[in-house]
Amino acid sequence: MTDVHGRTAFITGGANGIGLGIARSFARAGAKLALVDVDGAALPRAKAELQNITPVETYQLDVRDREEFATTAAAVERDLGPVSLLFNNAGIVGGASAADLTYDLWDWNIGINLGGVINGIQTFVSKMIERGEGGHIVNTSSGAGLVATGSGVLYTTAKFGVVGLTESIRPELAPAGIGVSVLCPGPVATDIIQRSGVATPKTLAPLVGESNTHSAQRIAEAIEYLKQGVSIDDVGEMVLKAVQDNVLYIHTDRAAEELIKARTVALLNAMPN
């Protein structure tokens, strides 16, 4: 069990959505917060909300930028102390059909959704081991990291990678007292679709849907679907409990249950006698 009180939590995507929900829960549990987000306008709002509960500092960062990641990590540990709670949460949604994919789209999506997780681990894990004080890492994947849900090739590829990374690193870090969890949310009531659209460089094709007559309708349906999902505060509490209990998988609902069952059956049935 990891006692989070007094520890420093580094949360990417921490000023919006699930990241903010995690920040709220860990603030109430007594963790110090380093809120890290590419959205510079959201950071002061999040700090204003939480600074009367716990020490909070904010940092603007594109998680793809490894040099800036290292610089930000050094600033956090100078400002708040050693990071022993790491939340690799920043992500984007959307993509394009397989026929419309480009290398730039692959680099952008994988760079954030998977590369950002890799950069967080590469930046902090060796230091966490050297300090010998344990801790916990939570990597945000998706239900689409466990089974193809129709979320698109780009997103699904990255999120499967996050699950594999988490499952493989967990036993290696256990002897150091570092727990590892993977968050696989279903629909959560956030505005990630809208924010992904805004964050997409104008030189790229839209990440929230292919350019055709049905795109706007699909986007609207996806936005409405997320509105019906669990709240970010509920997700934050799920993550807090998972860290305290050192649970590997964190599910927010059972939306992907039947698809996961079908995939598992197909995998087992494909094995030779």
C-alpha positions as CSV (number, residue, x, y, z in Angstrom):
1,M,0.0,0.0,0.0
2,T,1.3,3.5,-0.9
3,D,0.6,6.3,1.5
4,V,0.3,9.4,-0.7
5,H,0.3,12.0,2.1
6,G,3.2,14.4,1.8
7,R,4.4,12.9,-1.5
8,T,4.9,14.9,-4.7
9,A,2.6,14.0,-7.6
10,F,3.6,14.9,-11.1
11,I,0.4,14.9,-13.3
12,T,0.6,15.4,-17.0
13,G,-2.6,16.7,-18.5
14,G,-3.2,17.8,-14.9
15,A,-5.2,21.0,-15.6
16,N,-8.1,19.4,-17.5
17,G,-10.3,16.3,-17.6
18,I,-9.1,13.1,-15.9
19,G,-5.9,14.8,-14.8
20,L,-7.8,17.4,-12.9
21,G,-10.0,14.7,-11.3
22,I,-6.8,12.9,-10.2
23,A,-5.4,16.2,-8.9
24,R,-8.5,16.9,-6.8
25,S,-8.5,13.4,-5.2
26,F,-4.8,13.4,-4.4
27,A,-4.9,17.0,-3.0
28,R,-7.6,15.9,-0.5
29,A,-5.4,12.9,0.4
30,G,-2.5,15.3,1.2
31,A,-0.2,14.9,-1.8
32,K,1.7,18.0,-3.2
33,L,0.8,18.7,-6.8
34,A,2.8,19.5,-9.9
35,L,0.2,20.1,-12.5
36,V,1.7,19.8,-16.0
37,D,-0.3,20.7,-19.1
38,V,0.2,22.0,-22.6
39,D,-2.9,24.2,-22.0
40,G,-1.4,27.3,-20.5
41,A,-4.8,29.0,-19.9
42,A,-6.1,26.1,-17.8
43,L,-3.1,25.8,-15.4
44,P,-3.9,29.0,-13.4
45,R,-7.5,28.0,-13.0
46,A,-6.5,24.6,-11.7
47,K,-4.0,26.1,-9.3
48,A,-6.5,28.6,-8.0
49,E,-9.0,25.8,-7.3
50,L,-6.5,23.5,-5.4
51,Q,-3.9,25.8,-3.8
52,N,-5.9,26.2,-0.6
53,I,-6.0,22.5,-0.1
54,T,-2.3,21.5,-0.7
55,P,0.9,23.0,-2.2
56,V,0.4,23.3,-5.9
57,E,2.8,24.4,-8.7
58,T,2.0,24.5,-12.4
59,Y,4.2,24.0,-15.5
60,Q,3.4,24.2,-19.2
61,L,4.8,21.3,-21.1
62,D,4.5,19.4,-24.4
63,V,5.1,15.9,-23.3
64,R,6.8,15.0,-26.6
65,D,9.7,17.4,-25.8
66,R,12.2,15.4,-24.0
67,E,14.6,18.2,-23.1
68,E,11.8,20.4,-21.8
69,F,10.5,17.3,-19.9
70,A,13.8,17.0,-18.1
71,T,13.9,20.8,-17.4
72,T,10.4,20.7,-16.0
73,A,11.1,17.7,-13.8
74,A,14.1,19.5,-12.3
75,A,12.0,22.5,-11.6
76,V,9.3,20.4,-9.9
77,E,11.7,18.7,-7.6
78,R,13.3,22.0,-6.7
79,D,9.9,23.5,-6.0
80,L,8.0,20.7,-4.4
81,G,10.5,17.9,-3.6
82,P,11.2,14.5,-5.1
83,V,8.5,13.1,-7.3
84,S,7.3,9.7,-6.1
85,L,3.8,9.7,-7.6
86,L,3.9,9.8,-11.4
87,F,0.8,10.2,-13.5
88,N,1.5,9.9,-17.3
89,N,-2.0,11.1,-18.2
90,A,-1.7,13.6,-21.1
91,G,-3.4,12.4,-24.2
92,I,-5.4,13.3,-27.3
93,V,-8.2,11.5,-29.2
94,G,-9.2,11.1,-32.8
95,G,-7.5,10.3,-36.0
96,A,-8.2,9.4,-39.6
97,S,-9.2,6.4,-41.6
98,A,-6.4,4.0,-42.5
99,A,-6.5,5.2,-46.1
100,D,-5.9,8.8,-44.9
101,L,-3.1,8.3,-42.4
102,T,0.1,10.2,-42.8
103,Y,3.5,9.9,-41.1
104,D,2.9,13.3,-39.5
105,L,-0.4,12.0,-38.0
106,W,1.4,8.9,-36.7
107,D,4.2,11.0,-35.1
108,W,1.8,13.5,-33.5
109,N,-0.6,10.9,-32.0
110,I,2.0,8.3,-31.0
111,G,4.3,11.1,-29.7
112,I,1.7,12.3,-27.2
113,N,-0.3,9.2,-26.3
114,L,2.6,6.7,-26.0
115,G,5.7,8.8,-26.3
116,G,4.6,11.1,-23.4
117,V,4.3,8.0,-21.2
118,I,7.7,6.8,-22.2
119,N,9.2,10.2,-21.5
120,G,7.7,10.4,-18.1
121,I,9.0,6.9,-17.1
122,Q,12.5,7.6,-18.6
123,T,12.7,10.9,-16.7
124,F,11.6,9.8,-13.3
125,V,12.0,6.0,-12.7
126,S,15.7,5.8,-12.2
127,K,15.6,8.6,-9.6
128,M,12.7,6.9,-7.8
129,I,14.7,3.7,-7.6
130,E,17.8,5.4,-6.4
131,R,16.0,7.2,-3.6
132,G,14.6,4.0,-2.3
133,E,11.4,5.5,-1.0
134,G,9.0,3.6,-3.2
135,G,6.1,5.3,-4.9
136,H,3.6,4.7,-7.7
137,I,3.2,5.2,-11.4
138,V,-0.2,5.4,-13.2
139,N,-0.2,5.4,-17.0
140,T,-3.4,6.4,-18.7
141,S,-4.5,4.1,-21.5
142,S,-8.1,3.4,-22.5
143,G,-10.6,0.6,-22.9
144,A,-9.2,0.9,-26.5
145,G,-5.9,-0.2,-25.1
146,L,-7.4,-3.6,-24.3
147,V,-9.6,-4.2,-27.4
148,A,-10.4,-2.5,-30.6
149,T,-13.4,-0.3,-29.8
150,G,-13.8,1.7,-33.0
151,S,-11.6,4.5,-31.6
152,G,-9.4,4.5,-34.7
153,V,-6.0,3.0,-35.7
154,L,-3.8,5.7,-34.3
155,Y,-5.4,5.9,-30.8
156,T,-5.8,2.2,-30.4
157,T,-2.2,1.5,-31.4
158,A,-0.8,4.0,-28.9
159,K,-3.1,2.9,-26.1
160,F,-2.3,-0.8,-26.6
161,G,1.3,0.2,-26.3
162,V,0.7,1.9,-22.9
163,V,-1.0,-1.3,-21.6
164,G,2.0,-3.4,-22.7
165,L,4.5,-1.0,-21.2
166,T,2.7,-0.9,-17.9
167,E,2.2,-4.7,-17.6
168,S,5.9,-5.3,-18.4
169,I,7.4,-2.7,-16.2
170,R,5.3,-3.5,-13.1
171,P,7.2,-6.6,-12.0
172,E,10.5,-4.9,-12.7
173,L,9.7,-2.0,-10.3
174,A,8.0,-4.1,-7.6
175,P,11.3,-4.9,-5.8
176,A,12.0,-1.2,-5.5
177,G,8.6,-0.7,-3.8
178,I,7.2,1.2,-6.8
179,G,3.7,0.2,-7.8
180,V,2.4,0.5,-11.3
181,S,-1.2,0.8,-12.6
182,V,-2.8,1.4,-16.0
183,L,-5.9,3.4,-16.2
184,C,-8.3,2.1,-18.9
185,P,-11.3,4.5,-18.9
186,G,-14.4,4.1,-20.8
187,P,-16.5,7.2,-21.5
188,V,-15.6,10.0,-19.1
189,A,-17.4,13.4,-19.0
190,T,-14.6,15.6,-20.4
191,D,-14.1,17.9,-23.3
192,I,-11.1,16.0,-24.6
193,I,-12.6,15.8,-28.1
194,Q,-12.9,19.6,-28.4
195,R,-9.5,20.2,-26.8
196,S,-7.8,17.7,-29.1
197,G,-9.2,19.5,-32.1
198,V,-7.9,22.8,-30.8
199,A,-4.5,21.4,-30.0
200,T,-4.0,19.8,-33.4
201,P,-1.4,21.7,-35.5
202,K,-3.0,23.3,-38.5
203,T,-0.6,21.5,-40.8
204,L,-2.1,18.2,-39.9
205,A,-5.4,16.6,-40.9
206,P,-8.1,16.9,-38.2
207,L,-7.5,14.4,-35.4
208,V,-11.2,14.3,-34.5
209,G,-12.5,12.7,-37.7
210,E,-11.9,12.3,-41.4
211,S,-12.8,15.1,-43.7
212,N,-16.1,13.9,-45.1
213,T,-19.7,14.8,-44.9
214,H,-20.3,12.5,-41.9
215,S,-17.5,13.9,-39.8
216,A,-19.4,16.6,-37.9
217,Q,-22.1,14.1,-37.0
218,R,-19.7,11.5,-35.7
219,I,-17.9,14.2,-33.6
220,A,-21.2,15.4,-32.2
221,E,-22.2,11.8,-31.3
222,A,-18.9,11.2,-29.7
223,I,-19.1,14.3,-27.6
224,E,-22.6,13.4,-26.4
225,Y,-21.4,9.8,-25.6
226,L,-18.7,11.2,-23.3
227,K,-21.1,13.5,-21.6
228,Q,-23.0,10.4,-20.4
229,G,-19.8,8.9,-18.9
230,V,-18.5,8.9,-15.3
231,S,-17.3,12.2,-13.8
232,I,-13.7,13.1,-13.5
233,D,-14.0,13.2,-9.7
234,D,-15.2,9.6,-9.7
235,V,-12.2,8.6,-11.8
236,G,-9.9,10.5,-9.5
237,E,-11.2,8.5,-6.5
238,M,-10.8,5.3,-8.4
239,V,-7.2,6.2,-9.2
240,L,-6.5,7.1,-5.6
241,K,-7.8,3.8,-4.3
242,A,-5.8,1.9,-6.9
243,V,-2.6,3.6,-5.9
244,Q,-3.2,3.0,-2.2
245,D,-4.0,-0.7,-2.9
246,N,-1.4,-1.2,-5.7
247,V,-3.9,-2.4,-8.3
248,L,-2.7,-3.1,-11.8
249,Y,-5.8,-2.4,-13.9
250,I,-8.2,0.6,-13.2
251,H,-11.5,0.4,-15.1
252,T,-14.1,3.2,-14.9
253,D,-17.0,1.1,-16.1
254,R,-17.8,-2.2,-17.8
255,A,-18.4,-0.7,-21.3
256,A,-15.8,-2.8,-23.0
257,E,-16.5,-6.0,-21.1
258,E,-18.1,-8.0,-23.9
259,L,-15.5,-7.0,-26.5
260,I,-12.7,-8.0,-24.1
261,K,-14.4,-11.3,-23.5
262,A,-14.7,-11.9,-27.3
263,R,-11.1,-11.0,-27.9
264,T,-9.9,-13.3,-25.1
265,V,-11.9,-16.2,-26.4
266,A,-10.6,-15.6,-29.9
267,L,-7.0,-15.6,-28.7
268,L,-7.5,-18.8,-26.7
269,N,-9.3,-20.5,-29.5
270,A,-6.5,-19.7,-32.0
271,M,-3.9,-21.6,-29.9
272,P,-2.9,-25.0,-31.2
273,N,-4.2,-28.1,-29.5
